Amino acid sequence: MTKRAGDRVADKIALVTGAAGGLGRAIALRLAEEGASLVIADIDAKGLAETERRIKESGRPALSVTADVTEEAAVKSLFASALGTHGQIDILVNDVGGGQTGRIWEAKVEDWDFVMRLNLRSAFLCTREAAGHMRQRRAGRIINLSSGAREGTPWMAYYSGNSAYAAAKAAIHGFTRNVALELAEYGVTVNAVAPGPIETEKTGPGFRKIEDLEYGPIRATPLRRIGVPADIAGAVLYLASDEANYITGTTLAVAGGR
């Protein structure tokens, strides 16, 4: 039976990383609107507190944990707190990520390593912890944030570079596919959402500077607009819900047709 709007993930426990703002905050709030109890994590304690306030304002419980999820000990502590409070985790959303601009001929080794650590190590550590728990319960949803950049992004490539970010998000696609196959027999689905150009408090100013250029995001996107965080939150909600029971190993592009 299809659940009503407002209870599509009712009584589920959702852990969302990178929830201090942007897409992570939008995803956490959307899951809360649909009945989930939230555990939210980020390195930004101030932003995390604001997300927690908004979730609780909506009438849903939230546990916030300030943590660097690129660190193994911090991730183990995060999951221990979540399980200690709720006893289970039904949904994991790996939203931590980011890039460093720069053309390939200017790229620094330390910047490359930072981007790989931020995007890949965080997803690996959190997924590993969730997988052990979900495998035992024979149920669960894991949703990773990839990006349209996994196939190269015109405006980034032409105007700022950022090949490390493209490589990391392509790796998330492969990681998602492989882990989905590993966990399929245990009833755990693993999918990814690949945003196109989405305006957040961080990305908005940059998009406005290049939106009218030949290879700018609006001209390169068939729907001729930059997306908003709600577009991504809705896709994550769908993959987290019972409506996506038979979907695993998929990267869902939410990119305006790009």
Secondary structure, 3 states (H helix, E strand, C coil): CCCCCCCCCCCCEEEEECCCCHHHHHHHHHHHHCCCEEEEEECCHHHHHHHHHHHHHCCCCEEEEECCCCCHHHHHHHHHHHHHHHCCCCEEEECCCCCCCECCCCCCHHHHHHHHHHHHHHHHHHHHHHHHHHHHHCCEEEEEECCHHHHCCHHHHHHCECHHHHHHHHHHHHHHHHHHHHHHHHCEEEEEEEECCECCCCCHHHHHHHCCCCCCCCCCCCCCCCECHHHHHHHHHHHHCHHHCCCCCCEEEECCCC
